[in-house]
Amino acid sequence: MARTAGLQGPDWRDRRCARGLTGRPAAASSCVRRPRSVLLESLLISAGVVAIAEIGDKTQLLAMVLAARYRRPVPIVLGILVATLLNHALAAGLGVLVAQWLEGRLFQAAVGLAFVVMAGWALIPDKEDEDAASHTHGGVFLTTVVAFFLVEIGDKTQIATSLLAARFENLTLVTAGTTLGMMLANVPAVYLGEAATKVVPLKVVRIVAAVIFALIGLWVLASAFLPLGFHV
């Protein structure tokens, strides 16, 4: 009993980690392991925070508008996925410094003006507007990637990704989690927008799309030039 009591202390794994297999002190990096619960926490919290933040956000409105405009949900969903992965990987990898640079007034003004121009473009009917097949999957995909990537720059979900990456120090899982959150919020929005075109005339769809694009543009311009404290 006395011998057993005298052996109390770190278990065999801790003693092996402290001395190494050769009897010499082991390198610290070989002994540091993140518990699975911590890894799962970083993934789930990242997904939950971004999914909630995305509800009602301008990027969710954009997803609905693109779906109503093109009526091609699959390439739109894939475009959102690619744009989000690129955007959030950048945000998580380079952190708050990049987010601050991308929130500069001139850059934000350029993005805002681009969406105002897109509002005018949305009012122009296609030659084969009644035929959804007039838009190729590749064209819809690229349009979605570019538009979604630009409007996500400086957005609160991108800032949240930077902060979550700094908190959990795990670029891969935070990016995966925030991307999952974006898809959870936006995939239903895409199919809702696509379904709306079956009951709403295309002329109305174009007008609504133009209004929303214009509002997004003004929203971004306002965040660039109004006093600090106003943010989209």
Secondary structure as UniProt FT lines:
FT   HELIX           2..6
FT   HELIX           12..19
FT   TURN            21..22
FT   HELIX           28..30
FT   HELIX           36..54
FT   TURN            55..56
FT   HELIX           58..70
FT   HELIX           73..102
FT   HELIX           105..122
FT   TURN            127..130
FT   HELIX           132..134
FT   HELIX           137..152
FT   TURN            153..154
FT   HELIX           156..168
FT   HELIX           171..196
FT   TURN            197..199
FT   HELIX           202..225
FT   TURN            228..229
//
